[in-house]
Amino acid sequence: MLSDIEEQLEQLRERDVYRKLRMISGPQGPRVLLNGKPVLLLCSNNYLGLADHPRVREAAAEAAMRWGVGAGASRLVSGNMTIHRRLEERLGEFKRREACVLFGSGYLANTGTIAALAGEGDVVFSDELNHASLIDGCRLSAARTFVYQHADLDQLEWGLREAAGRGSLIVTDGVFSMDGDIAPLPEIVELAQRYDARVLVDEAHATGAIGPGGRGAVADAGLEDEVDVVVGTLGKALGSYGAYVCCDRPIAKYLVNSARTLIYSTALPPPAVAGALAALELISEQPQRVEKLQRNARVLADSLTESGLRLPASAETQILPVVIGDAADAMAACERLLSEGIFAQAIRPPTVPEATARLRVSVMASHTKSELRSAGRAIARATLPAIGAHAARAEPSSAPEHVGGVFDGMAEAA
């Protein structure tokens, strides 16, 4: 007789959404060993190739020798160290903000910050394609949540108008992690100012990838003085681990006193902090890395489209979604590519909406153009038959329902 856990695992297998861990050997470079086999890595968030850069590695090793491997406690006990303050100051300068607060991870930063800023009686407005950490932050807060359809400014304004007089917070990804498109930040900020709402932008996939000097989507839109809270991660383009929240000084002080994920978590390890500091120095000294990433993204996008694949028109960053549709077909395409020495992970529900399983292909500045051109042709060979079959059997979809409905029936983030 199967246990309830075994039954649930079997259901996942039947729906082709069962997951298992793959084993990477060696550092996170453009090529890695996957289960002992060399592959071209096209699903890493190490966008600038800094995770294995000699200066970043040396900085982390030296920090381990000087400050130790761990911080030993939460920052409000005895874990707050000089190196933490140094990175906060450097990140504040990089993001052109008054203050910065380090968190243990992007998930902890988003959940802790949203729950701290949105309380009972408030309303949080969340794009339906926001990252899970933003969604869970909405759920953990005591506020009501209004989920608006992706980048639907009319629906967002409708909700803000209905919420007039109640504290409001708009949360959105800067670059959406599964689709690679950029949020309409100028319009969101304009609505926020009109309806007296704060704005939180998660720059996890934008920092180091777009904007002047790699400063992100907020800087790219010229809104550094207009967005209230910018969240970012150290674990993607900065090649390390951890996260930060950049904001004004009052909000920073409030987070130190109210964000439970900061108060009750051990501080970041000194080696991770030192590695991020070294990565920030490299970005400042070598802005061409950001430019190389953007050029590489265009090379792969061109190769994919020239090989017959249709990419979403909104995909304009280093994240290129090759939407297949069926979860099993997406996994099969992933395995076919692995047999050709290319690792592009299949992404399935619930990470993406039903019937939109895909290969989430991501580019690194350390890839070569020839690698990317060849990979684009291989991805097309592996996915075009499945995409055509899915399109042939798919039924026409009806217009999506209004996510928010009437104000009293505001949907929870899902």
Secondary structure, 3 states (H helix, E strand, C coil): CCCHHHHHHHHHHHCCCCCCCCCEECCCCCEEEECCEEEEECCCCCCCCCCCCHHHHHHHHHHHHHHCCCCCCECCCCCCCHHHHHHHHHHHHHHCCCEEEEECCHHHHHHHHHHHHCCCCCEEEEECCCCHHHHHHHHHCCCEEEEECCCCHHHHHHHHHHCCCCCEEEEEECECCCCCCECCHHHHHHHHHHCCCEEEEECCCCCCCCCHHHCCHHHHCCCCCCCCEEEEECCCCCCCCCEEEEECHHHHHHHHHHCHHHHCCECCCHHHHHHHHHHHHHHHHCCHHHHHHHHHHHHHHHHHHHCCCCCCCCCCCCEEEEEEECHHHHHHHHHHHHHCCEECCEECCCCCCCCCEEEEEECCCCCCHHHHHHHHHHHHHHHHHHHHHHHHHCCCCCCCCCCCCCHHHCCCCC
